[in-house]
Amino acid sequence: MQSRVVPLEEDKVPVVTNRTTSQSKALPLRLFQILLLFLALCIAFSVISVYTIRRFGIQSVVTTVKSSFQPCYEEPNSFQQWIRPPSNLIHTMSDKELLWTASIVPRVKKYPFRRVPKVAFMFLTKGPLPLAPLWERFLKGHEGLFSIYIHSLPTFHANFPPSSVFYQRQIPSQVSEWGRMSMCDAERRLLANALLDISNEWFILLSESCIPLYNFNVIYHYILKSGYSFMGAFDDPGPYGRGRYNDKMAPEVDISQWRKGSQWFEVNRKLAINIVGDTTFYPKFEQFCRPACYVDEHYFPTMLTIEAGNLLANRSITWVDWSRGGPHPATFGRSDVTVEFFKRIVEGQNCSYNNRASSVCFLFARKFAPSALEPLLLLSPKCLCCFSSSLCRTASGPLLSDFGGRWQRLCLSLPSLFLLASSDDAVLILSWYNISVA
């Protein structure tokens, strides 16, 4: 260490300074200040980061990172992806996009996988399903043979438990009004969403007031074995039929082709695709079949009569009571639900099934009020058992007279049935279970 002597004027003592010592003392102080500033910045950054995470969350960041990786065992474009039904019915497709997607048809008719055909139960409702417990009982044990779709008011959100068959089965919906084209739009929306599941083969339109009249096995086989779809399409020459026709619908629709039928129908996959893919008749009905026309009674029956009339049974499988008059059928409550009431529904019916006379004509019935649920749940198994037992015990009945004790034994092994009126119906039911009566 070197010292420097500063010369002074005379009579003054020279001062010796130490520059190196002063510099060495200043250096640690500056380093400490820099370190302190860096530490303060780190603390500030940490505080800001914690606040940002709490305020905005990190889920989107994590999701983005995860989505960029594909598991090594899953092929993103595997065949299963094409045939697997949608896991979530909620989507962002517009009606136009949905109908286009649902109308796509494979040109190869034979499926390259084991396809088990399912029944799509499509519920067109305003809100809740008050008879859901009855349907839960009806569908229990038949998973893999059915699917469910619910179209309700867009403001309604169902609250079914995860164990329910109705859990998360609502589709994106819009407001639909009785007698207007928006009602047909809702029905097409149900069909289109159901068509996205390639295993759905039959499509049944139901309301929240509908109930099944037979057990699942009978209804499934009745539709499976039928060569026709069940939609009413008859020519009504009166004011409520041809009287609603508008000449401006020609030439696409002539008055001789004008048909009328019940809103509640069952169609197979081919006809469902015809309905959702229609661009020829829809504009005509939308423009010229206004409220007094009640488009939901005419659009589908007329269109399908023109395009595939040979595939229609020309009858509905949903029973209603119009005997009280008025624009709507009768509604049944708690006091109406009796064994005699159901006997009246199923007895004395005559219709055609696969071009043969039959007394099994209706598979469903409406309209039932929410108050009917409790007696329906209590009466349903009792009523079924009662009818089946009476078939087996009645010596004068056609089934027992034709098949004797053999029918008694079969009664115990077959699913419960409502009363059948003819031996032809017995042969029909037995054939569904591959039981020969020869």
C-alpha positions in Angstrom: 0.0 0.0 0.0 1.4 3.3 -1.1 1.0 6.6 0.6 0.9 10.0 -1.0 2.4 13.1 0.7 0.7 16.3 -0.2 3.0 19.2 -0.3 1.9 22.1 1.8 2.8 25.6 2.2 5.4 26.6 4.7 4.6 26.3 8.4 2.0 23.6 7.7 2.2 19.9 8.5 2.1 17.6 5.5 -1.1 15.4 5.3 -0.8 11.8 4.3 -4.0 10.3 2.6 -4.9 6.6 1.9 -7.0 6.3 -1.4 -6.9 2.6 -1.5 -8.5 2.2 1.9 -11.4 4.5 1.0 -12.2 2.6 -2.3 -12.1 -0.8 -0.5 -14.7 0.5 2.0 -17.1 1.8 -0.7 -17.1 -1.4 -2.8 -18.8 -3.8 -0.2 -21.4 -1.1 0.4 -22.3 -0.9 -3.3 -22.5 -4.7 -3.6 -24.8 -4.8 -0.7 -27.1 -2.2 -2.2 -27.3 -4.1 -5.5 -28.1 -7.3 -3.7 -30.8 -5.6 -1.7 -32.3 -4.2 -4.8 -32.3 -7.6 -6.5 -33.9 -9.2 -3.5 -36.6 -6.5 -3.5 -37.4 -7.2 -7.1 -37.6 -10.9 -6.5 -40.1 -10.4 -3.6 -42.2 -8.0 -5.8 -42.3 -10.5 -8.6 -43.3 -13.3 -6.3 -46.1 -11.2 -4.8 -47.4 -10.3 -8.3 -47.3 -13.9 -9.4 -49.3 -15.2 -6.4 -51.9 -12.5 -7.0 -52.2 -13.3 -10.7 -52.6 -17.0 -10.1 -55.3 -16.4 -7.4 -57.1 -13.8 -9.6 -57.1 -15.6 -12.9 -56.3 -19.2 -12.1 -54.0 -21.6 -13.9 -56.4 -24.2 -15.2 -56.3 -22.9 -18.8 -52.5 -23.0 -18.7 -52.4 -26.5 -17.4 -55.0 -27.6 -20.0 -53.0 -26.1 -22.8 -49.9 -27.9 -21.7 -51.7 -31.2 -21.3 -53.5 -31.0 -24.6 -50.3 -30.9 -26.5 -49.4 -34.4 -25.5 -51.1 -37.6 -26.8 -50.9 -40.8 -24.9 -48.8 -43.4 -26.7 -51.6 -46.0 -26.4 -54.4 -43.9 -28.0 -54.6 -43.2 -31.7 -56.2 -39.8 -32.2 -57.9 -41.0 -35.4 -58.8 -44.5 -34.4 -61.8 -46.3 -35.7 -63.4 -46.3 -32.3 -63.5 -42.6 -32.4 -65.9 -42.8 -35.4 -68.3 -45.4 -34.0 -68.3 -44.4 -30.3 -71.4 -42.3 -29.3 -70.7 -38.8 -28.2 -69.8 -38.7 -24.5 -71.2 -35.2 -24.1 -74.4 -34.1 -25.8 -73.6 -30.5 -25.4 -72.0 -29.0 -28.5 -71.6 -25.7 -30.3 -72.9 -26.7 -33.7 -75.6 -24.6 -35.3 -78.8 -26.3 -36.5 -77.5 -26.1 -40.1 -74.2 -27.8 -39.1 -76.0 -30.4 -37.0 -78.5 -31.4 -39.7 -75.7 -31.7 -42.2 -73.5 -33.8 -40.0 -76.4 -36.1 -39.0 -77.4 -36.6 -42.7 -74.1 -38.2 -43.6 -74.7 -41.8 -44.7 -72.0 -44.5 -45.2 -72.2 -46.0 -48.7 -71.0 -49.4 -47.5 -74.1 -51.0 -46.0 -72.4 -53.7 -44.0 -71.0 -52.6 -40.7 -67.3 -53.5 -40.0 -68.0 -54.1 -36.3 -70.6 -55.8 -34.2 -73.4 -53.3 -34.1 -76.2 -53.8 -31.5 -79.2 -51.7 -32.7 -80.6 -49.4 -30.1 -83.8 -47.5 -29.5 -83.5 -43.8 -29.1 -86.2 -42.4 -26.8 -86.5 -38.7 -27.6 -88.4 -36.6 -25.0 -89.8 -33.3 -26.2 -90.6 -31.4 -23.1 -91.0 -27.9 -21.7 -89.1 -28.6 -18.5 -89.0 -31.5 -15.9 -89.9 -35.1 -16.5 -92.3 -35.8 -13.7 -92.8 -39.5 -14.7 -89.0 -40.1 -14.8 -89.1 -42.8 -12.0 -91.5 -44.9 -14.1 -89.2 -44.7 -17.1 -86.2 -45.5 -14.8 -88.0 -48.8 -13.8 -88.9 -49.5 -17.4 -85.3 -49.1 -18.7 -83.5 -50.7 -15.8 -81.4 -53.7 -16.8 -81.4 -52.9 -20.6 -78.3 -50.8 -20.8 -76.8 -50.9 -24.3 -80.2 -51.3 -26.0 -81.4 -47.7 -25.7 -80.3 -44.1 -25.5 -82.1 -41.0 -24.3 -82.3 -37.5 -25.6 -84.2 -34.5 -24.0 -85.2 -31.3 -25.7 -86.5 -28.8 -23.3 -86.7 -25.0 -23.0 -83.2 -23.6 -23.2 -83.5 -22.0 -19.8 -84.3 -25.3 -18.1 -81.5 -27.3 -16.5 -82.3 -30.8 -15.3 -81.0 -32.0 -12.0 -80.8 -35.8 -12.4 -78.4 -37.7 -10.2 -75.4 -39.4 -11.9 -77.0 -42.8 -11.4 -80.1 -41.8 -13.5 -80.5 -42.8 -17.2 -81.5 -39.1 -17.8 -78.3 -37.7 -16.4 -76.7 -35.2 -18.8 -79.0 -36.3 -21.7 -80.2 -32.8 -22.6 -79.3 -31.6 -26.0 -78.8 -27.9 -27.1 -82.4 -26.7 -27.4 -84.4 -23.7 -28.5 -87.9 -22.5 -27.8 -90.6 -24.5 -29.6 -94.3 -23.5 -30.0 -97.2 -25.8 -30.5 -98.5 -25.7 -34.1 -95.5 -23.8 -35.4 -92.5 -24.8 -37.5 -90.3 -24.4 -34.4 -92.0 -27.6 -33.1 -90.8 -29.5 -36.1 -87.4 -27.9 -35.7 -87.2 -29.3 -32.2 -88.1 -32.7 -33.4 -85.5 -32.6 -36.2 -83.0 -31.4 -33.6 -83.7 -34.5 -31.5 -83.4 -36.8 -34.5 -80.2 -35.2 -35.6 -78.5 -35.5 -32.2 -79.7 -39.1 -31.9 -78.3 -39.9 -35.4 -74.8 -39.0 -34.2 -74.8 -42.3 -32.4 -74.4 -44.8 -35.2 -75.9 -47.6 -33.1 -79.3 -45.9 -32.9 -81.6 -47.7 -35.3 -85.1 -46.7 -34.2 -86.3 -43.3 -33.0 -89.4 -42.7 -30.8 -90.8 -39.3 -30.1 -92.3 -39.0 -26.6 -93.6 -36.2 -24.3 -93.1 -35.7 -20.6 -96.7 -37.1 -20.2 -96.1 -40.4 -22.0 -95.9 -43.8 -20.3 -94.9 -47.3 -21.7 -97.8 -49.9 -21.8 -95.5 -52.9 -22.1 -92.1 -53.9 -20.7 -88.9 -53.0 -22.5 -88.5 -56.5 -24.1 -91.9 -56.5 -25.7 -91.5 -52.9 -27.1 -88.0 -53.5 -28.4 -88.9 -56.7 -30.2 -92.2 -55.2 -31.5 -90.2 -52.5 -33.3 -87.3 -54.7 -34.2 -89.5 -57.2 -36.0 -91.7 -54.7 -37.7 -91.2 -54.1 -41.4 -92.7 -50.6 -41.2 -92.2 -47.4 -39.2 -95.1 -46.2 -37.1 -96.2 -42.8 -38.3 -99.8 -41.8 -39.1 -100.2 -40.5 -42.6 -103.8 -40.5 -43.8 -105.7 -38.4 -46.3 -108.4 -36.3 -44.5 -110.7 -34.7 -47.0 -112.3 -32.4 -44.4 -111.5 -28.9 -43.2 -108.9 -30.1 -40.8 -107.1 -32.1 -43.4 -107.1 -31.0 -47.0 -108.8 -27.8 -45.8 -105.3 -26.7 -44.5 -103.6 -27.2 -47.8 -102.2 -24.1 -49.6 -102.0 -24.2 -53.4 -98.7 -22.3 -53.2 -97.0 -25.5 -52.0 -97.3 -27.0 -55.5 -95.5 -28.4 -57.4 -93.4 -29.9 -54.5 -96.6 -30.9 -52.7 -99.8 -31.6 -54.5 -103.2 -31.7 -52.7 -103.5 -35.4 -53.5 -100.2 -36.0 -51.5 -101.3 -33.9 -48.5 -101.3 -36.1 -45.4 -102.1 -35.7 -41.7 -100.9 -37.7 -38.7 -100.1 -37.7 -35.0 -97.1 -35.8 -33.8 -95.8 -38.8 -31.8 -94.1 -41.2 -34.1 -91.5 -44.0 -34.4 -89.2 -44.0 -37.5 -86.2 -46.1 -38.5 -82.7 -44.7 -39.2 -83.4 -44.4 -43.0 -86.5 -42.3 -42.5 -84.8 -40.2 -39.7 -82.1 -39.3 -42.2 -84.7 -38.3 -44.7 -86.3 -36.0 -42.2 -83.1 -34.2 -41.1 -81.7 -34.0 -44.6 -84.8 -32.5 -46.2 -84.3 -29.2 -48.0 -87.0 -29.6 -50.6 -90.2 -29.6 -48.5 -89.1 -27.7 -45.4 -89.2 -24.2 -47.1 -92.7 -24.9 -48.5 -94.1 -25.9 -45.1 -92.3 -23.1 -43.3 -93.7 -20.5 -45.6 -97.2 -21.8 -46.4 -98.2 -24.0 -43.4 -98.8 -21.3 -40.8 -100.3 -21.6 -37.3 -103.9 -22.5 -38.5 -102.3 -25.2 -40.5 -100.7 -27.0 -37.5 -97.5 -27.9 -39.4 -96.4 -30.6 -36.9 -99.4 -32.7 -38.0 -98.6 -32.5 -41.7 -94.9 -31.9 -42.5 -93.4 -35.3 -41.7 -96.4 -37.4 -42.8 -96.6 -35.6 -46.1 -92.9 -35.6 -46.8 -92.4 -39.3 -45.9 -95.5 -40.3 -47.9 -94.0 -38.7 -51.0 -90.4 -40.0 -50.4 -91.0 -43.4 -48.8 -94.7 -44.1 -48.3 -94.2 -47.8 -48.6 -92.2 -47.8 -45.4 -95.0 -46.4 -43.2 -97.5 -48.4 -41.2 -99.8 -45.4 -41.4 -100.6 -45.5 -37.6 -99.2 -44.3 -34.4 -98.2 -46.5 -31.5 -99.0 -43.9 -28.9 -102.6 -44.1 -27.5 -104.5 -40.9 -26.7 -108.1 -40.2 -25.7 -109.9 -37.6 -27.9 -113.4 -38.5 -26.6 -113.7 -35.4 -24.5 -113.4 -33.1 -27.5 -111.3 -29.9 -27.8 -107.9 -29.3 -29.5 -106.0 -31.4 -26.9 -106.5 -35.0 -25.8 -107.7 -35.9 -22.3 -105.2 -35.7 -19.4 -105.3 -38.5 -16.7 -104.5 -38.0 -13.1 -104.3 -40.0 -9.9 -108.0 -41.0 -9.8 -108.0 -42.3 -13.4 -105.2 -44.8 -13.0 -106.9 -48.2 -12.4 -106.7 -51.7 -13.7 -110.0 -51.2 -15.5 -108.5 -48.1 -17.1 -105.6 -50.0 -18.6 -107.9 -52.8 -19.7 -109.9 -50.3 -21.7 -106.7 -49.2 -23.4 -105.5 -52.6 -24.5 -108.8 -54.5 -25.1 -110.7 -54.3 -28.3 -107.9 -52.8 -30.4 -107.5 -53.9 -34.0 -104.7 -53.0 -36.3 -102.2 -54.4 -38.8 -98.8 -55.6 -37.9 -96.6 -56.7 -40.8 -99.7 -57.0 -42.9 -101.4 -59.3 -40.3 -104.3 -58.6 -38.0 -103.2 -57.8 -34.5 -104.7 -56.6 -31.2 -101.3 -55.2 -30.0 -101.6 -51.7 -31.4 -100.3 -49.2 -28.9 -97.0 -49.4 -27.0 -97.3 -46.1 -25.2 -100.0 -43.8 -23.9 -100.5 -40.2 -23.0 -101.4 -37.7 -21.4 -100.6 -38.5 -17.8 -100.4 -35.7 -15.2 -97.6 -35.7 -12.5 -100.2 -36.7 -9.9 -100.5 -40.1 -11.8 -97.0 -41.1 -10.9 -97.6 -42.7 -7.5 -100.5 -44.9 -8.6 -98.6 -45.8 -11.8 -95.7 -47.0 -9.8 -97.9 -49.0 -7.5 -100.2 -50.4 -10.2 -97.7 -51.1 -12.9 -96.2 -54.4 -11.6 -99.6 -55.5 -10.1 -101.4 -54.8 -13.4 -98.8 -56.6 -15.5 -98.9 -59.6 -13.2 -102.7 -59.6 -13.1 -103.0 -59.6 -16.9 -100.4 -62.3 -17.4 -101.9 -64.5 -14.7 -105.4 -64.2 -16.1 -104.1 -65.3 -19.5 -102.6 -68.4 -17.9 -105.7 -69.3 -15.8 -108.6 -68.5 -18.2 -109.6 -71.9 -19.7 -111.8 -70.2 -22.3 -109.1 -67.8 -23.4 -107.8 -68.1 -26.9 -104.2 -68.6 -25.8 -105.0 -71.5 -23.4 -107.3 -73.1 -25.8 -104.7 -73.1 -28.6 -101.6 -73.9 -26.5 -103.0 -75.5 -23.4 -100.6 -76.2 -20.5 -97.7 -75.3 -22.7 -98.8 -71.7 -22.6 -99.1 -71.8 -18.8 -95.5 -72.9 -18.6 -94.4 -70.2 -21.0 -96.2 -67.5 -19.1 -94.0 -68.0 -16.1 -90.8 -67.7 -18.2 -91.7 -64.9 -20.5 -91.6 -61.2 -19.5 -94.9 -59.9 -18.2 -97.4 -58.9 -21.0 -100.6 -57.0 -21.1 -103.7 -58.8 -22.2 -103.5 -60.2 -25.8 -106.8 -60.8 -27.6 -105.8 -63.4 -30.2 -103.7 -66.5 -30.6 -102.0 -64.9 -33.6 -100.6 -62.3 -31.2 -99.4 -65.2 -29.0 -97.6 -66.7 -32.0 -96.1 -63.3 -32.7 -94.8 -62.8 -29.2 -93.4 -66.3 -28.9 -91.6 -65.9 -32.2 -89.7 -63.0 -30.8 -88.1 -65.4 -28.3 -87.5 -68.1 -30.9 -90.1 -70.3 -29.4 -91.9 -72.6 -31.9 -95.6 -73.3 -31.4 -95.9 -76.0 -34.0 
